[in-house]
Amino acid sequence: MSWINFLTVIFIVYLVYYCLNLFFDLFLSPRTAIGEISEDELFFTETSIPELITAQSKAEPVIEEPGKEKPMVYFPSGPVNATGGISLKHLFSLAKDNLIEHTRAIPY
């Protein structure tokens, strides 16, 4: 059996399968009337009336107590030698000129 014969048989089997599937869906499956309510469909009725909600301004100012300050959260990240950002183009130019110092291996 050659590849062309094999692929032709596979194509014919799939074509027959899909034609039978289409035939079953169109002709043998039960049809429901257009105006009829199906048992599988859920309908919800809303019994509440929509209510208009308006914004109200508060006249009371918020007073912060000076005695109770929030503690500062500090997350140590190791020694920082420099801060600030550079553009991606500048980063590539620094890497090209071998001006970036590698202090440890970069995990991938």
C-alpha positions as a LaTeX table, in Angstrom:
\begin{tabular}{lrrr}
\hline
Residue & $x$ (\AA) & $y$ (\AA) & $z$ (\AA) \\
\hline
Met1 & 0.00 & 0.00 & 0.00 \\
Ser2 & 1.46 & 3.35 & $-1.01$ \\
Trp3 & 1.21 & 6.62 & 0.89 \\
Ile4 & $-1.33$ & 8.00 & $-1.56$ \\
Asn5 & $-3.62$ & 4.97 & $-1.10$ \\
Phe6 & $-3.24$ & 5.19 & 2.70 \\
Leu7 & $-4.03$ & 8.91 & 2.82 \\
Thr8 & $-6.98$ & 8.42 & 0.45 \\
Val9 & $-8.45$ & 5.74 & 2.74 \\
Ile10 & $-7.96$ & 7.96 & 5.81 \\
Phe11 & $-9.60$ & 10.89 & 4.01 \\
Ile12 & $-12.59$ & 8.77 & 2.96 \\
Val13 & $-13.04$ & 7.41 & 6.51 \\
Tyr14 & $-13.03$ & 10.93 & 7.98 \\
Leu15 & $-15.37$ & 12.18 & 5.26 \\
Val16 & $-17.85$ & 9.36 & 5.96 \\
Tyr17 & $-17.62$ & 10.01 & 9.71 \\
Tyr18 & $-18.34$ & 13.72 & 9.38 \\
Cys19 & $-21.16$ & 13.12 & 6.88 \\
Leu20 & $-22.80$ & 10.64 & 9.27 \\
Asn21 & $-22.36$ & 13.10 & 12.12 \\
Leu22 & $-23.95$ & 15.90 & 10.08 \\
Phe23 & $-26.78$ & 13.62 & 8.96 \\
Phe24 & $-27.52$ & 12.63 & 12.56 \\
Asp25 & $-27.52$ & 16.27 & 13.73 \\
Leu26 & $-29.75$ & 17.52 & 10.95 \\
Phe27 & $-32.27$ & 14.72 & 10.52 \\
Leu28 & $-32.29$ & 12.37 & 13.50 \\
Ser29 & $-31.89$ & 14.70 & 16.47 \\
Pro30 & $-35.13$ & 15.88 & 18.10 \\
Arg31 & $-36.10$ & 19.43 & 17.28 \\
Thr32 & $-37.73$ & 21.90 & 19.66 \\
Ala33 & $-40.17$ & 24.54 & 18.56 \\
Ile34 & $-38.90$ & 28.11 & 18.39 \\
Gly35 & $-41.36$ & 29.51 & 20.93 \\
Glu36 & $-41.14$ & 26.53 & 23.28 \\
Ile37 & $-39.11$ & 26.84 & 26.51 \\
Ser38 & $-36.51$ & 24.15 & 26.90 \\
Glu39 & $-36.07$ & 22.38 & 30.23 \\
Asp40 & $-32.32$ & 22.96 & 30.15 \\
Glu41 & $-32.59$ & 26.75 & 30.04 \\
Leu42 & $-32.67$ & 28.83 & 33.20 \\
Phe43 & $-34.59$ & 32.08 & 33.45 \\
Phe44 & $-34.07$ & 34.60 & 36.23 \\
Thr45 & $-36.52$ & 37.35 & 37.04 \\
Glu46 & $-35.35$ & 40.44 & 38.85 \\
Thr47 & $-37.77$ & 41.47 & 41.58 \\
Ser48 & $-35.87$ & 44.46 & 42.96 \\
Ile49 & $-36.39$ & 47.97 & 41.64 \\
Pro50 & $-33.24$ & 49.88 & 40.58 \\
Glu51 & $-32.24$ & 52.50 & 43.12 \\
Leu52 & $-30.34$ & 55.72 & 42.37 \\
Ile53 & $-27.25$ & 56.13 & 44.55 \\
Thr54 & $-25.68$ & 59.57 & 44.89 \\
Ala55 & $-22.34$ & 60.55 & 46.39 \\
Gln56 & $-22.48$ & 62.32 & 49.74 \\
Ser57 & $-19.58$ & 64.43 & 50.94 \\
Lys58 & $-18.26$ & 63.98 & 54.48 \\
Ala59 & $-17.74$ & 67.11 & 56.57 \\
Glu60 & $-15.55$ & 65.37 & 59.17 \\
Pro61 & $-11.80$ & 65.73 & 58.52 \\
Val62 & $-9.57$ & 62.75 & 59.14 \\
Ile63 & $-7.31$ & 63.37 & 62.12 \\
Glu64 & $-4.09$ & 61.40 & 62.40 \\
Glu65 & $-2.73$ & 60.74 & 65.85 \\
Pro66 & 0.91 & 61.90 & 66.05 \\
Gly67 & 1.77 & 59.47 & 68.88 \\
Lys68 & 1.01 & 56.37 & 66.83 \\
Glu69 & 3.34 & 56.24 & 63.87 \\
Lys70 & 3.52 & 53.19 & 61.70 \\
Pro71 & 6.84 & 51.34 & 61.96 \\
Met72 & 8.94 & 51.44 & 58.81 \\
Val73 & 9.31 & 48.13 & 57.08 \\
Tyr74 & 12.87 & 47.40 & 56.00 \\
Phe75 & 13.73 & 44.62 & 53.59 \\
Pro76 & 17.50 & 44.25 & 53.31 \\
Ser77 & 18.63 & 43.47 & 49.80 \\
Gly78 & 22.36 & 43.43 & 50.31 \\
Pro79 & 24.85 & 46.21 & 49.70 \\
Val80 & 23.82 & 48.76 & 47.12 \\
Asn81 & 26.73 & 50.30 & 45.24 \\
Ala82 & 24.75 & 52.55 & 42.92 \\
Thr83 & 21.18 & 53.56 & 42.32 \\
Gly84 & 19.38 & 54.87 & 39.31 \\
Gly85 & 18.37 & 53.49 & 35.98 \\
Ile86 & 19.78 & 53.43 & 32.50 \\
Ser87 & 18.14 & 52.90 & 29.17 \\
Leu88 & 18.26 & 49.56 & 27.42 \\
Lys89 & 20.36 & 51.01 & 24.62 \\
His90 & 22.89 & 52.32 & 27.15 \\
Leu91 & 22.92 & 48.92 & 28.90 \\
Phe92 & 23.78 & 47.15 & 25.64 \\
Ser93 & 26.52 & 49.66 & 24.89 \\
Leu94 & 28.03 & 49.08 & 28.36 \\
Ala95 & 27.88 & 45.31 & 27.85 \\
Lys96 & 29.48 & 45.62 & 24.43 \\
Asp97 & 32.37 & 47.60 & 25.90 \\
Asn98 & 32.78 & 45.05 & 28.77 \\
Leu99 & 32.12 & 47.72 & 31.39 \\
Ile100 & 29.62 & 45.70 & 33.41 \\
Glu101 & 31.17 & 44.03 & 36.45 \\
His102 & 29.89 & 40.52 & 37.21 \\
Thr103 & 30.19 & 39.80 & 40.92 \\
Arg104 & 28.43 & 36.43 & 40.93 \\
Ala105 & 26.95 & 33.88 & 38.56 \\
Ile106 & 23.62 & 34.73 & 36.97 \\
Pro107 & 21.03 & 31.97 & 37.57 \\
Tyr108 & 18.99 & 30.97 & 34.54 \\
\hline
\end{tabular}
